[in-house]
Amino acid sequence: MIFSFGVTSHIVEAQFSLAQIPPLENKQPLTLVAEKGFWTDYLQQQLLPKFTAQTQVPVKVISLSLDDMYQRQTQSLLAGEGQFDLLTMEAGWAKEWASNGYTVPLNELAQLYDPLGEQSIDHYLEPYYASLLNILSYRNQIHAIPYNNYVMGNHYRADLFEHPQEKAAFKARFDYALAPPIDMQQLLDVSEFFTRQAGEKLAGKKLTAPFYGVALMAGNRPHINDEFSAILWSLEGNWLKPHYEAQALTLFTIAANNPPLAQAAGIYRKLRTFAYPTDANFAFEQAANAIAQGHVAMWPFAYNNLWHASYAVEANVEGAKLNVAQVPGGKPYNGAYAFAVAYDSKNPRAAYWLLKYMGSYQAQYDYALGGGNPCRADVVLSTQLAKPEHRSINGAFTASHKANIAWAKNINQQGHFTSSAMGRIYPELTTACYNLANPNNDIDTQVQLLQQRILEIQNHYGEVPAIVK
C-alpha cells in the first residue's frame, strides 16, 4: 500500500497542541531514546519541559549515537525489559521492528487513547511526506512518526559554477556547459575539473592549498552506504529487488553478478581521486566541514538536514555562494529518524501523546528554525520560514520537497526500504561499500561476498525469502 495523505495535492496544517492532551492518570515517567546532538538538546531544553508541565509526566532522555542506537534498543526489545517507552529508529529499521512486534501501530494507539480514534491520527499525518510514511509503514499500518528528514541534495558552490572564467574553461574542455551534474559522467567531469593543486588558480585567484571537486562520506561509517545507494539506484540497480503478487510482498531477488553495483564501485573509486582526503572515520560531519571551510566545489550526496552546516561557507569564504541541486542521477538516499511507541512501554497512553506532541506543527517549525530538515510539508512550505532572512536554514527546503514528492511512488520498488531484515543488512552494506571503495580490493569478489551475506540474512531473519537470480 502506498500512502498519499494529500501532501501532493494540498497542504493541511493539522495543528496539535498540548491543550489537546486529555488528563493522564498514569504519571509513571517516560523514557525516550534520542540521537546525540541538536535534537536531544532541543527536546531537553524546549519540548519535554513543556510536556511535563502540562501532563505532570516526567520524561527521561537516553542519548545515543547512531552506531549504538540499533543494538541497544533491539536488545531491550528482544528481552521485553520495558526499558524504553519511546524508541528512536533510522527508517531502514522500521519494518524489522514492526514485523517483530516491537512497535505499536499508530492507528491501534489512536483507537485506545485518542477520543477521536483513527480519524484523529489520519488527519494528523496528512501534512507528512508520503515517502517517509511509506518507509515507516508495515502491512498498511504506520508505526512511527518521523522528525528529521535526511533526503539528499547536491550542495555546491554557485559562485564557482557561475564564474565566467570557469564556465569558459569547462566548456572548452568538455564541450558542454558547466552546471550541477545530472548524471554520473557529468559528476566525474565536474569533479575532475574543479580539482586543483596549490599554486593553480580557482575563479581567478591563486590557491594556497589543494582544492577538490567533491566531498564524499568515504569512511567506514553507515553513510558511505547511502552514497553508494544513490549511485546504484541511478544506474537502475538495487541491493535486493522486491516482487509482489496482488500487492503482497512475496520474494526478493538478488542479482547474480550485479553489474550496476560493480559499475557504481568503479564510479566511486574514480570520484575518490577528486575528493577531499578521508580516513576511516570520515562521515557527514567532516564532509559538511569540507565544503563549509571552502575546500571543495560540491558535496554531491549531502544530507539536506545539514544545509545549515554547509551554508557556513558563505561566512567562512569571501564571495562564496552556496546553492543546492538534486543529486546526480536523481535518486537520492531518503529516510528519516522517527519515534515509535515500544510494545513493552510501561505508560503507552502518555507515550502516544508525547509522540504526537513531538511531531506537531509547532515542534517541527521550531526544529526547522534550529537548522533541522522537517518531515511535514506544511512546515517546509511555510511562508514564514521561506523569508530571505532564513536562507541559512531554508536553502534546501525546496529541493527536499521535490525529492520527497518524487520518492513517494518509488519506495516500494527498493528492497532497501521493504525488507524486514534491513536493520541487519544495513551494516553489511556499510562494510561492503567501504571495501568496494578501496582500489586494492577486487570488485567482483566483494560483490559476491555481499550477495552471499544479504542472501543469508534475508532468509534467516526476513519474512519472505530471497533467491539469487
Secondary structure, 3 states (H helix, E strand, C coil): CCCCCCCCCCCCCCCCCHHHCCCCCCCCCEEEEEECCHHHHHHHHHHHHHHHHHHCCCEEEEEECHHHHHHHHHHHHHHCCCCCCEEEEEHHHHHHHHHCCCECCHHHHHHHHCCCHHHHHHHHHCCECHHHHHHCEECCEECCEEEEECCEEEEEEHHHHCCHHHHHHHHHHHCCCCCCCCCHHHHHHHHHHHCECCCCEECCEECCCCEEEECCCCCCCCHHHHHHHHHHHHCCCCCCEEEEECCEEEEEEECCCCHHHHHHHHHHHHHHCCECCCCCCCCHHHHHHHHHCCCEEEEEEEEHHHHHHHCCHHHHCCCCCEEEECCCCCCCCCCEEEEEEECCCCCHHHHHHHHHHHCCHHHHHHHHHCCCCCCEHHHHCCCCCCCHHHHHHHCCHHHHHHHHHHHCCCHHHCHHHCCCCHHHHHHHHHHHHHHHHCCCCCHHHHHHHHHHHHHHHHHHHCCCCEEEC
